[in-house]
Amino acid sequence: MNLGKHIQEVMRSQGMSASELAKLIPCERTNVYNIFKRKSLDARLLMRISKVLNYDFFIELSDMAFPKNK
């Protein structure tokens, strides 16, 4: 999973702009665009983004690392 791209998709699905996300996490808008290009993120930054978007990216990462047998 490209984590940055997934964050961008979730953000857009909620009707939020990169500028709005930047204000809420907080960082510069250009940093948000850099986040969208990353495959991984620092846990603290991912936590702030998860809280702002009310979306648990950690569960998806955990499911990828430890897939459940079906």
TIMI-2910 file (N, C-alpha, C, CB; in pm, 1 decimal, decimal comma, always signed):
<rs>
+----------+----------+----------+----------+----------+----------+----------+----------+----------+----------+----------+----------+------+
!      n_x !      n_y !      n_z !     ca_x !     ca_y !     ca_z !      c_x !      c_y !      c_z !     cb_x !     cb_y !     cb_z ! resn !
+----------+----------+----------+----------+----------+----------+----------+----------+----------+----------+----------+----------+------+
!    +85,0 !   -118,0 !     +0,0 !     +0,0 !     +0,0 !     +0,0 !    +88,9 !   +123,4 !     +0,0 !    -96,4 !     +0,3 !   +122,3 !  Met !
!    +55,1 !   +216,9 !    -83,9 !   +119,2 !   +347,1 !    -81,6 !    +40,8 !   +431,0 !    +18,7 !   +123,1 !   +414,4 !   -225,4 !  Asn !
!    +95,6 !   +444,0 !   +137,9 !    +22,8 !   +508,6 !   +247,6 !    -13,8 !   +653,2 !   +215,2 !   +105,9 !   +504,3 !   +374,9 !  Leu !
!    +78,0 !   +727,5 !   +157,9 !    +50,0 !   +867,5 !   +125,3 !    -64,9 !   +881,7 !    +27,3 !   +173,5 !   +933,4 !    +68,4 !  Gly !
!    -65,6 !   +797,0 !    -73,2 !   -173,7 !   +801,7 !   -171,8 !   -307,1 !   +764,2 !   -107,2 !   -143,2 !   +707,4 !   -290,0 !  Lys !
!   -302,5 !   +667,6 !    -15,5 !   -425,1 !   +627,0 !    +53,4 !   -478,1 !   +741,1 !   +140,5 !   -399,7 !   +501,2 !   +139,6 !  His !
!   -389,7 !   +811,0 !   +208,5 !   -430,0 !   +927,4 !   +289,0 !   -497,0 !  +1030,9 !   +199,4 !   -307,2 !   +990,1 !   +362,2 !  Ile !
!   -438,9 !  +1055,1 !    +82,4 !   -496,1 !  +1150,9 !    -11,2 !   -636,5 !  +1107,5 !    -55,1 !   -404,5 !  +1166,7 !   -133,4 !  Gln !
!   -654,1 !   +979,5 !    -82,6 !   -784,5 !   +927,8 !   -123,8 !   -888,7 !   +945,4 !    -13,6 !   -773,1 !   +780,2 !   -162,1 !  Glu !
!   -851,1 !   +912,3 !   +109,6 !   -943,8 !   +926,4 !   +222,4 !   -978,4 !  +1074,2 !   +242,6 !   -882,2 !   +866,5 !   +352,4 !  Val !
!   -878,4 !  +1159,6 !   +236,6 !   -900,0 !  +1303,7 !   +253,5 !   -999,2 !  +1355,1 !   +149,0 !   -766,0 !  +1380,5 !   +242,8 !  Met !
!   -975,8 !  +1318,4 !    +24,2 !  -1063,9 !  +1365,2 !    -83,6 !  -1204,9 !  +1308,2 !    -70,1 !  -1005,6 !  +1327,0 !   -219,7 !  Arg !
!  -1215,9 !  +1183,1 !    -27,4 !  -1348,4 !  +1122,5 !    -11,6 !  -1430,6 !  +1194,0 !    +94,7 !  -1335,1 !   +974,9 !    +24,2 !  Ser !
!  -1362,6 !  +1262,3 !   +185,9 !  -1430,5 !  +1337,7 !   +290,4 !  -1452,5 !  +1484,0 !   +250,3 !  -1350,4 !  +1330,7 !   +419,8 !  Gln !
!  -1413,4 !  +1517,9 !   +127,9 !  -1433,1 !  +1654,4 !    +79,5 !  -1337,8 !  +1755,7 !   +139,6 !  -1572,4 !  +1697,2 !   +107,0 !  Gly !
!  -1223,8 !  +1709,0 !   +188,9 !  -1126,9 !  +1798,3 !   +251,4 !  -1016,0 !  +1830,4 !   +151,0 !  -1067,8 !  +1734,6 !   +380,8 !  Met !
!   -966,3 !  +1951,4 !   +156,2 !   -856,3 !  +1991,4 !    +69,0 !   -722,7 !  +1972,4 !   +141,3 !   -873,4 !  +2138,6 !    +23,6 !  Ser !
!   -615,8 !  +1974,8 !    +64,3 !   -481,6 !  +1964,4 !   +122,3 !   -454,0 !  +2082,3 !   +214,8 !   -374,8 !  +1957,7 !    +11,3 !  Ala !
!   -504,3 !  +2198,9 !   +179,0 !   -485,4 !  +2317,7 !   +263,5 !   -554,1 !  +2300,6 !   +398,5 !   -539,4 !  +2443,3 !   +192,7 !  Ser !
!   -674,9 !  +2244,7 !   +396,5 !   -747,7 !  +2220,7 !   +522,7 !   -674,7 !  +2119,4 !   +608,9 !   -891,0 !  +2171,5 !   +494,6 !  Glu !
!   -627,7 !  +2011,4 !   +547,5 !   -553,3 !  +1910,1 !   +622,8 !   -427,8 !  +1970,8 !   +683,5 !   -516,5 !  +1790,9 !   +532,4 !  Leu !
!   -358,0 !  +2052,5 !   +605,8 !   -236,1 !  +2117,4 !   +655,4 !   -263,6 !  +2202,0 !   +779,2 !   -174,3 !  +2204,4 !   +546,0 !  Ala !
!   -373,1 !  +2275,3 !   +777,4 !   -407,5 !  +2359,3 !   +893,2 !   -437,1 !  +2274,8 !  +1016,2 !   -528,4 !  +2448,2 !   +861,2 !  Lys !
!   -497,3 !  +2158,0 !   +995,6 !   -542,3 !  +2076,5 !  +1108,0 !   -434,9 !  +1987,1 !  +1167,9 !   -656,1 !  +1992,5 !  +1064,8 !  Leu !
!   -328,4 !  +1952,0 !  +1092,0 !   -233,8 !  +1855,8 !  +1150,6 !   -118,4 !  +1915,3 !  +1230,9 !   -177,2 !  +1774,0 !  +1043,0 !  Ile !
!    -81,4 !  +2030,2 !  +1243,0 !    -62,9 !  +2138,5 !  +1148,3 !    +73,2 !  +2125,9 !  +1078,9 !    -75,3 !  +2274,5 !  +1219,3 !  Pro !
!    +76,2 !  +2171,3 !   +953,0 !   +200,7 !  +2179,9 !   +877,0 !   +176,1 !  +2268,2 !   +755,9 !   +251,5 !  +2038,3 !   +834,1 !  Cys !
!   +277,8 !  +2288,6 !   +677,1 !   +264,9 !  +2366,5 !   +554,6 !   +193,4 !  +2282,7 !   +448,7 !   +404,1 !  +2413,1 !   +503,5 !  Glu !
!   +121,2 !  +2348,8 !   +361,4 !    +48,7 !  +2278,8 !   +254,7 !   +143,8 !  +2197,7 !   +167,1 !    -29,2 !  +2379,0 !   +168,5 !  Arg !
!   +262,4 !  +2250,9 !   +140,5 !   +358,9 !  +2177,4 !    +58,0 !   +401,2 !  +2046,7 !   +124,7 !   +482,4 !  +2264,2 !    +30,6 !  Thr !
!   +404,4 !  +2045,4 !   +257,8 !   +437,7 !  +1921,6 !   +329,7 !   +329,5 !  +1816,5 !   +311,2 !   +457,8 !  +1950,0 !   +479,2 !  Asn !
!   +205,1 !  +1859,2 !   +302,9 !    +95,2 !  +1764,6 !   +280,4 !   +112,8 !  +1696,6 !   +145,1 !    -42,5 !  +1836,6 !   +287,6 !  Val !
!   +148,9 !  +1774,2 !    +43,3 !   +171,9 !  +1714,7 !    -88,4 !   +289,6 !  +1617,5 !    -85,6 !   +196,9 !  +1824,0 !   -192,5 !  Tyr !
!   +390,2 !  +1646,2 !     -4,0 !   +502,0 !  +1552,9 !    +12,4 !   +457,5 !  +1425,3 !    +83,2 !   +615,8 !  +1619,2 !    +90,8 !  Asn !
!   +366,7 !  +1438,0 !   +178,8 !   +312,0 !  +1321,4 !   +249,2 !   +242,3 !  +1229,3 !   +149,5 !   +213,0 !  +1365,4 !   +361,0 !  Ile !
!   +170,4 !  +1286,0 !    +54,9 !    +97,6 !  +1206,1 !    -44,2 !   +191,3 !  +1120,3 !   -129,2 !    +15,5 !  +1297,4 !   -134,6 !  Phe !
!   +317,4 !  +1158,4 !   -139,7 !   +415,1 !  +1084,9 !   -219,6 !   +485,6 !   +973,8 !   -141,7 !   +517,6 !  +1180,2 !   -273,9 !  Lys !
!   +467,5 !   +970,5 !    -11,1 !   +540,3 !   +875,1 !    +73,6 !   +471,7 !   +739,4 !    +80,9 !   +555,8 !   +931,3 !   +213,6 !  Arg !
!   +553,9 !   +636,3 !    +93,1 !   +501,4 !   +500,6 !   +111,7 !   +488,0 !   +467,4 !   +259,8 !   +592,4 !   +397,7 !    +42,5 !  Lys !
!   +559,0 !   +542,1 !   +344,6 !   +550,0 !   +520,7 !   +489,1 !   +559,2 !   +655,9 !   +558,8 !   +662,4 !   +424,0 !   +539,6 !  Ser !
!   +514,0 !   +657,0 !   +685,3 !   +514,1 !   +780,6 !   +764,2 !   +555,1 !   +751,3 !   +907,2 !   +375,5 !   +848,0 !   +761,2 !  Leu !
!   +603,9 !   +853,3 !   +973,9 !   +630,4 !   +847,7 !  +1116,2 !   +499,1 !   +821,9 !  +1189,9 !   +697,4 !   +978,7 !  +1165,4 !  Asp !
!   +501,7 !   +738,8 !  +1292,0 !   +379,4 !   +701,6 !  +1364,9 !   +308,4 !   +822,6 !  +1424,3 !   +412,7 !   +602,8 !  +1475,8 !  Ala !
!   +382,9 !   +920,0 !  +1473,3 !   +319,0 !  +1038,8 !  +1533,6 !   +243,6 !  +1120,3 !  +1429,8 !   +424,0 !  +1127,5 !  +1602,2 !  Arg !
!   +304,0 !  +1135,6 !  +1313,9 !   +237,2 !  +1208,5 !  +1206,2 !   +114,2 !  +1132,2 !  +1159,4 !   +333,4 !  +1232,2 !  +1088,3 !  Leu !
!   +127,0 !  +1001,4 !  +1144,1 !    +13,0 !   +920,8 !  +1101,7 !    -99,2 !   +927,3 !  +1205,7 !    +56,2 !   +774,6 !  +1078,4 !  Leu !
!    -65,2 !   +934,3 !  +1332,9 !   -165,9 !   +946,5 !  +1438,3 !   -241,7 !  +1079,1 !  +1425,4 !    -99,7 !   +935,9 !  +1577,7 !  Met !
!   -169,5 !  +1187,5 !  +1401,1 !   -235,7 !  +1318,1 !  +1385,4 !   -329,0 !  +1316,4 !  +1264,3 !   -130,6 !  +1431,4 !  +1370,3 !  Arg !
!   -283,0 !  +1259,9 !  +1155,0 !   -365,5 !  +1252,5 !  +1034,8 !   -487,2 !  +1163,6 !  +1059,5 !   -283,3 !  +1199,3 !   +915,8 !  Ile !
!   -467,0 !  +1051,4 !  +1126,5 !   -578,6 !   +960,7 !  +1157,9 !   -684,7 !  +1030,5 !  +1241,1 !   -527,9 !   +836,9 !  +1232,3 !  Ser !
!   -642,1 !  +1107,7 !  +1339,4 !   -737,9 !  +1179,7 !  +1424,9 !   -815,1 !  +1284,4 !  +1346,2 !   -665,4 !  +1246,3 !  +1542,3 !  Lys !
!   -743,8 !  +1360,4 !  +1263,4 !   -807,6 !  +1467,1 !  +1186,1 !   -908,6 !  +1408,6 !  +1087,1 !   -701,3 !  +1550,7 !  +1111,1 !  Val !
!   -871,1 !  +1299,5 !  +1021,4 !   -959,4 !  +1239,5 !   +922,5 !  -1057,8 !  +1139,4 !   +984,0 !   -877,1 !  +1171,1 !   +816,0 !  Leu !
!  -1042,1 !  +1114,2 !  +1114,1 !  -1126,9 !  +1017,1 !  +1183,2 !  -1126,9 !   +883,4 !  +1107,1 !  -1271,9 !  +1071,8 !  +1197,7 !  Asn !
!  -1004,2 !   +838,4 !  +1076,4 !   -985,8 !   +717,3 !   +996,8 !   -865,6 !   +643,5 !  +1052,4 !   -966,8 !   +750,2 !   +844,7 !  Tyr !
!   -881,8 !   +515,2 !  +1083,1 !   -774,3 !   +438,3 !  +1145,9 !   -686,4 !   +370,0 !  +1040,7 !   -832,9 !   +333,4 !  +1241,8 !  Asp !
!   -581,0 !   +439,8 !  +1000,5 !   -485,3 !   +382,6 !   +905,5 !   -404,8 !   +270,2 !   +969,8 !   -390,9 !   +491,4 !   +852,5 !  Phe !
!   -392,8 !   +272,7 !  +1100,9 !   -314,3 !   +172,4 !  +1171,9 !   -375,3 !    +32,8 !  +1159,1 !   -302,0 !   +210,3 !  +1318,6 !  Phe !
!   -505,4 !    +23,5 !  +1158,9 !   -571,0 !   -106,9 !  +1143,7 !   -538,5 !   -165,8 !  +1006,7 !   -724,8 !    -93,8 !  +1162,0 !  Ile !
!   -542,8 !    -84,0 !   +903,6 !   -510,9 !   -132,7 !   +769,9 !   -366,0 !   -178,3 !   +760,6 !   -538,3 !    -24,4 !   +666,2 !  Glu !
!   -274,8 !   -103,5 !   +821,9 !   -134,2 !   -142,8 !   +821,3 !   -114,9 !   -273,1 !   +898,6 !    -46,6 !    -31,3 !   +881,7 !  Leu !
!   -183,7 !   -285,3 !  +1010,0 !   -175,3 !   -406,5 !  +1089,9 !   -229,4 !   -526,9 !  +1012,9 !   -251,7 !   -388,9 !  +1221,0 !  Ser !
!   -341,0 !   -508,2 !   +944,4 !   -398,6 !   -617,2 !   +865,6 !   -304,8 !   -661,3 !   +754,3 !   -532,5 !   -574,7 !   +806,5 !  Asp !
!   -229,2 !   -567,3 !   +699,2 !   -133,1 !   -601,9 !   +594,6 !    -15,5 !   -679,7 !   +653,3 !    -82,8 !   -474,9 !   +523,4 !  Met !
!    +28,8 !   -638,1 !   +770,3 !   +143,8 !   -702,8 !   +833,6 !   +108,2 !   -839,0 !   +891,1 !   +199,8 !   -614,2 !   +943,3 !  Ala !
!    -14,3 !   -851,6 !   +940,5 !    -57,6 !   -974,7 !  +1005,5 !   -192,2 !  -1018,9 !   +946,8 !    -68,3 !   -955,0 !  +1159,6 !  Phe !
!   -190,9 !  -1066,3 !   +823,6 !   -317,9 !  -1106,2 !   +760,6 !   -382,4 !  -1221,6 !   +836,5 !   -295,3 !  -1146,3 !   +613,4 !  Pro !
!   -513,2 !  -1214,2 !   +844,1 !   -589,7 !  -1319,5 !   +911,2 !   -615,4 !  -1431,2 !   +813,1 !   -723,1 !  -1265,0 !   +968,2 !  Lys !
!   -605,4 !  -1552,0 !   +859,9 !   -636,5 !  -1667,4 !   +773,8 !   -785,8 !  -1673,8 !   +750,4 !   -586,0 !  -1800,1 !   +836,6 !  Asn !
!   -822,3 !  -1700,7 !   +627,5 !   -965,1 !  -1708,2 !   +594,8 !  -1006,8 !  -1850,2 !   +581,2 !   -997,2 !  -1632,3 !   +467,1 !  Lys !
+----------+----------+----------+----------+----------+----------+----------+----------+----------+----------+----------+----------+------+
</rs>
